[in-house]
Amino acid sequence: MANLFLFLGGINAFLAVALGAFGAHALKSKLSEKMLNAFETGVHYHLIHAIALIVIAILIKSASGSSTLPIWSGWLIMSGIVLFSGSLYALSLSGITKLGIITPFGGLAFLAGWLIIAIYALASKPML
């Protein structure tokens, strides 16, 4: 499972950087300032949470015990990327503002993923 989250983290970091460059170069003159800001917010959260997936992979690989909390956290973070960043990309590129209703569900997935990592930190044995 660690290798899967490492892969997902790497692919999502790649996509976030590529989409960020696309937004900065190809979309800057095509989108309104509001839509460009939405796109950039998606990229920002995408990249942060791609790095989180890599950290989760490291946690899973180095964790002793059989806790599934980091795995749950990884899936929630991945879901957050799809729902939060994905909805912002779709909203800004399509102009369909009703897609914004999906974004908070991605935010909730991010929050739940981070909360599970915090719980895991309290519940697990010290790593050092």
C-alpha positions as CSV (number, residue, x, y, z in Angstrom):
1,M,0.0,0.0,0.0
2,A,2.9,2.3,0.7
3,N,4.1,2.0,-2.9
4,L,0.6,2.8,-4.2
5,F,0.4,6.0,-2.2
6,L,4.0,6.9,-3.2
7,F,3.0,6.4,-6.8
8,L,-0.2,8.5,-6.4
9,G,1.8,11.2,-4.6
10,G,4.3,11.4,-7.4
11,I,1.7,11.4,-10.2
12,N,-0.4,14.0,-8.5
13,A,2.7,16.2,-7.8
14,F,3.5,15.9,-11.5
15,L,-0.1,16.8,-12.5
16,A,-0.2,19.7,-10.1
17,V,3.0,21.2,-11.5
18,A,1.8,20.6,-15.1
19,L,-1.6,22.1,-14.4
20,G,0.0,25.1,-12.7
21,A,2.2,25.8,-15.7
22,F,-0.8,25.3,-18.0
23,G,-2.8,27.8,-15.9
24,A,0.0,30.4,-15.8
25,H,0.8,30.2,-19.5
26,A,-2.2,29.0,-21.5
27,L,-5.1,30.2,-19.3
28,K,-4.0,33.5,-18.0
29,S,-5.4,35.4,-21.0
30,K,-8.4,33.2,-21.5
31,L,-10.1,33.1,-18.0
32,S,-11.5,35.8,-15.9
33,E,-9.6,36.7,-12.8
34,K,-12.1,34.9,-10.6
35,M,-11.9,31.7,-12.7
36,L,-8.1,31.9,-12.8
37,N,-8.0,32.3,-9.1
38,A,-10.2,29.2,-8.7
39,F,-7.9,27.2,-11.0
40,E,-4.9,28.4,-9.0
41,T,-6.5,27.4,-5.7
42,G,-7.1,23.9,-7.1
43,V,-3.4,23.7,-8.1
44,H,-2.2,24.9,-4.7
45,Y,-4.3,22.4,-2.8
46,H,-3.5,19.7,-5.3
47,L,0.3,20.1,-4.8
48,I,0.1,20.3,-1.0
49,H,-1.9,17.1,-0.9
50,A,0.3,15.3,-3.4
51,I,3.1,15.8,-1.0
52,A,0.9,14.6,1.9
53,L,0.3,11.4,-0.1
54,I,4.1,10.9,-0.2
55,V,4.4,11.5,3.5
56,I,1.6,9.0,4.1
57,A,3.5,6.5,2.0
58,I,6.5,7.0,4.2
59,L,4.4,6.6,7.3
60,I,2.9,3.4,6.1
61,K,6.3,2.0,5.2
62,S,7.9,2.9,8.5
63,A,5.0,2.2,10.8
64,S,5.2,-0.7,13.1
65,G,1.9,-2.3,13.8
66,S,-1.2,-3.0,11.8
67,S,-3.0,0.4,12.0
68,T,-5.0,1.1,9.0
69,L,-5.4,4.8,9.9
70,P,-2.7,6.1,7.5
71,I,-4.3,4.1,4.7
72,W,-7.7,5.7,5.4
73,S,-6.0,9.0,5.5
74,G,-4.4,8.4,2.2
75,W,-7.7,7.5,0.5
76,L,-9.4,10.5,2.0
77,I,-6.6,12.8,0.8
78,M,-6.8,11.3,-2.7
79,S,-10.6,11.7,-2.7
80,G,-10.1,15.3,-1.6
81,I,-7.7,15.9,-4.5
82,V,-10.3,14.6,-7.0
83,L,-13.3,16.4,-5.4
84,F,-11.7,19.7,-4.3
85,S,-9.1,20.4,-7.0
86,G,-11.0,18.5,-9.7
87,S,-14.1,20.5,-9.2
88,L,-12.2,23.7,-9.2
89,Y,-10.5,22.7,-12.5
90,A,-13.8,21.7,-14.0
91,L,-15.6,24.9,-12.8
92,S,-12.9,27.3,-14.0
93,L,-12.5,25.6,-17.4
94,S,-16.2,25.0,-18.1
95,G,-17.6,28.1,-16.5
96,I,-20.3,25.9,-14.9
97,T,-20.4,27.5,-11.5
98,K,-22.8,24.8,-10.1
99,L,-19.8,22.5,-10.0
100,G,-18.7,24.5,-7.0
101,I,-21.2,22.5,-4.9
102,I,-18.7,19.5,-5.1
103,T,-15.8,21.5,-3.8
104,P,-16.7,21.5,-0.1
105,F,-17.0,17.7,-0.1
106,G,-13.3,17.6,-1.2
107,G,-12.5,20.0,1.6
108,L,-14.2,17.7,4.1
109,A,-12.2,14.8,2.8
110,F,-9.0,16.8,3.2
111,L,-10.0,17.7,6.8
112,A,-10.9,14.1,7.6
113,G,-7.6,12.8,6.2
114,W,-5.6,15.3,8.3
115,L,-7.6,14.5,11.4
116,I,-7.0,10.8,11.0
117,I,-3.2,11.5,10.7
118,A,-3.4,13.5,14.0
119,I,-5.3,10.6,15.7
120,Y,-2.8,8.2,14.4
121,A,0.0,10.3,15.9
122,L,-1.6,10.1,19.3
123,A,-2.5,6.4,19.1
124,S,0.7,5.0,17.7
125,K,4.0,4.2,19.3
126,P,6.7,6.9,18.9
127,M,8.7,6.4,15.7
128,L,12.0,7.4,17.1
